[in-house]
Amino acid sequence: MPKFLVKRWHGMHHLWAFVLMILLTVTLASYEWKLGLLGLVLSGGVGLYSVLAERSFRRDLKSYLGTLSYRVKKAGNEVISDLPFGIILYNEEKTVEWHNAFVTHMLEKDSVVGESLYDLFPTLSQAKEREGTIEAAIGNSMYELMFRFDERLVYVRNITHRWQLAKRYEDEKLALGIVMMDNLEEVTQGMDDQQRATLMSKATAEITEWASKFHVYLKRLTSDRYMVITDQKTLKQLELSRFVILDEVREMTGENKIPMTLSIGFAAGAESIVELGHWVQTSLDFALGRGGDQAAVKVGQRQSFYGGKSNAVEKRTRVRARVVAHALRDLIKESDNVVIMGHKMPDMDSIGAAIGILKAALVFNKEAFIVLEGINPAIQKMMEMLKEDERFTKRFVTPEHALGIIGSGTLAVVVDTHKVSMVKEPKLIAQTEKIVVVDHHRRGEEFINNAILVYMEPYASSTCELVTELLQYIHDRIMLDVRESTALLAGITVDTKSFSLRTGSRTFEAASFLRRNGADSMLIQRMLKEDLAEYIKKADIIKHAEIVYEHIAIAVTEQGRQYSQLLIAQSADTLLNMTDVLASFVIGERLDGLIGISARSLGHMNVQIVMERMGGGGHLTNAAAQQEGTVTEVAQRLKQVLQEIENEEGLFE
């Protein structure tokens, strides 16, 4: 610091010192006037010197500060111009008012003053106005924009190198996969060794060529299973190709009686290798649980599905049915009581399956109850038939009553669904650890994970078919009465559209067993009869149908008119009977105010994929969804989804 700042000429102490000198001079003059006069002169000289020195101090200080200010301003301009990051000042209209040289070099323009920030950085139009950072790409470089909205200031920093490293790190993360020939036994059934070897060679060559094309490491684990090791970058390429190997293998073996299909499970983004291994197996289970012939990919929290164009081939064995039946028998015996639940808005398949499980519990003298809150039109006639017998009347309880009887020793059996959100009372599942799931739907992302026994077979026509098989093995001499067997057969009849869709040999075997136990087919036909007024409503819905993509019928009901979910579903079924219609969608407002979508197909199109993108799910040929909004808005969203699928992989097989 300069010395003149240390001298501190300014201040009241100088004034008081001068006053003291005058007083002393006056005192001295009273004794000796000559000495007093000399003192007065000297005091005046000191005062004059002080004034002159103070003025000199101010001049020097002003000169120094002026020089320092100039130097600081000059250095600041030079530093700001040469900063390794950009600075942009903008006004309230988001127009650039000033920027430094970094921005000029970055945008390769002499000046961008007067231009809009949104024109310079289009990414900003999608971002909310808040303090923070936004990444924006300019040319081949990536920049980070740091906003200070109070000062209307933007800092711009080049993060290309860091971004490339982060991207490379993500791309090189390990990705594991399993490729499985999911119907090898069914395809090779009846083939001799040479034919089997030829087929396996062709399939293996196709899979190996696919692995070589995408540069992934392929290791054969068993005769029908392969391990795939790659990275996330290649996995993204596989997803973009929509796992074309699924179509290639199916088409290559298309001349066979049953084409060979693959199921693929992939996973990436786990915290550890062990967790990644679990994810891979879970993804494969998803693919198989949804009917096979598809790929399931889990990357972090994202679960995606590809393929699933073909109908599931019946390939479950009676061995599994017997094993599950014995396990269920043991669980029933060890339980205090049994509570059976179906899905919300139950149908005949749900109620029929619940009646079958109720029978199994009663055979072993266990108290059992079926949770049912209300009766909808889909099950009204079946419930009238069942309640003719007092034994069944007391077995149906409300969710509130069920909460009072369930305990840690209760066995909860969920039928015809595997989603917690679809169960009528999710609290019941949380109050017991003994949970059994019996379902025939294709597995979705949501699942009852804490179930101790899961019997999910998407190859079955209905849950009633699965329960009927379980009953045959759960007790050696089980006898069903007319109402029990009729309820089970009614569930199969409804879900197969009177044995016209999704039927296999096991479906007719189950129906034969029920018929031998007294199932009344005429009673079922009376249950399925339609009311004339309902039929007229259905015809009113169908008359609004339009044909898109040549073979897809979409019917949208009138705005403001409400219909039951059953009527919407029946209208979709009826549309499938029209000439050249391979798939149908009916959109209508339900009685609860939500917009219901029922989707049906003859197998040439996977309506499950369409409904999953609309927030629902189901089967390849039978699916549904519910959304909020208006019927017009939902119809528009449906057409957008159909367009997306058509652009990605085509709507029809």
Secondary structure, DSSP 4 states (H G I P E B T S, - for coil): --HHHHH---SHHHHHHHHHHHHHHHHHHTT-HHHHHHHHHHHHHHHHHHHHHHHHHHHHHHHHHHHHHHHHHHHHHHHHHH-SSEEEEE-TTSBEEEE-HHHHHHHT-S--TT-BHHHH-GGGGGS-SSSEEEEEEETTEEEEEEEETTTTEEEEEE-HHHHHHHHHHHHTSEEEEEEEETTHHHHHTT--HHHHHHHHHHHHHHHHHHHHHTT-EEEEEETTEEEEEEEHHHHHHHHHTT-THHHHHHHHTTTSSS---EEEEEEE--SSHHHHHHHHHHHHHHHHHTTSSEEEEEETTEEEEEE--SPPP----HHHHHHHHHHHHHHHHH-SEEEEE-BSS--HHHHHHHHHHHHHHHHTT-EEEEE-----TTTHHHHHHHTTSHHHHTTEE-HHHHHHH--TTEEEEEES---GGGBS-HHHHHT-SEEEEEE-SPP-S---TT-SEEEE-TTSS-HHHHHHHHHHHH-TT----HHHHHHHHHHHHHHTTTTTSS--HHHHHHHHHHHHTT--HHHHHHHTPPPHHHHHHHHHHHTTEEEETTTEEEEEPPTT-B--HHHHHHHHHHHTTSTT--EEEEEEE-TTSPEEEEEEESSSS-HHHHHHHTT-EE-SSEEEEEESS-HHHHHHHHHHHHHHHHHHT-S--
